[in-house]
Amino acid sequence: MVSSTFAQLNRPDGGPDETELRPQSLDEFIGQERVVENFRIAVQAARMRGEPLDHVLLSGLPGLGKTTLCMLLARECSARLHVTSGPALARPADLAGLLTSLERGDLLFIDEVHRLPVAVEEYLYGAMEDFVVDVPIDQGLAARTVRLPLQPFTLVGATTREGRLTAAFRGRFGIHEKLEPYPPSHLVQILRRTARILRIELTAAAAEQLAERARGTPRIANRLLRRLRDLAQVRGAPSIDAAIAHEGLARLGIDDLGLEETDRRILALLNRALPGTLGLKTIGAGIGEAEETIEEVYEPHLLRLELIRKTARGRELTQRGHEWCVAHDAIAEATDES
């Protein structure tokens, strides 16, 4: 029998959607206190001067809230938000129409801004500094450009790879903010808020388990909560308690450190290479993952836990990582014997 708490999520009129999980104001945003306070000051100062907000560069790992913060900035500035991404802007012409359609004070959000082609990036320089854009007219020998003025606007760029931005481009952003992984205490608050919106009963012990294993990322925490909701619904449980959380996380292959199967394969590969190191290409070939995926998705958490380290020769296992591998092998052997 399915409990009424979970059954109501399957109403014909639908339960809460993803947009409802996002904070609706900076006051509702949990964590990243320094960044949020800096944005409050910047927005208030821009309002007092009657100017658009300065261009903003947001960097950090995926799932930390860059897109959410951009939406909140638009709301705080009472501005229209235009959303695109680096891969979608293949040519300067793709950007020209978007820029000329902006009104004064609008926010243009470019996700994955580090993936902008060089020609498009350079095309933005004049738009960001002088609010002008050069539009090509005709082709061949008769080709010429016409300089069009733009309405003052705010460019918000989000990137997971700030190092890939050129110094000239990065220097044109007046506000630089880097989002850091969230501590478990903040993730617990986020999980409780999400549970209220989804109308899920979540015990304190279960919330703490999820927070400890969510890799410091709200997106991962909310994803795990949804999967535990599925398990509780199938089990007919009235709430997500510690037992449901333990079973659900075990089914997902997530251990006490938040490590997944791919993380464990990386550690095992590096452990076999001791006392040597392995390059990203070798690790990728060994586990069947793209180098970029390893570097952006898996490696940051392993580095934060000090299980691996980067060296000039490649990646190597730390002493703590080796001890984890030894303990993991011992647990696996004991499980096989039983």
Summary of the structure (lengths in Angstrom):
residues: 338
radius of gyration: 23.8
end to end distance: 33.9
largest distance: 81.1
contacts: 1015
relative contact order: 0.10
helix: 55%
strand: 14%
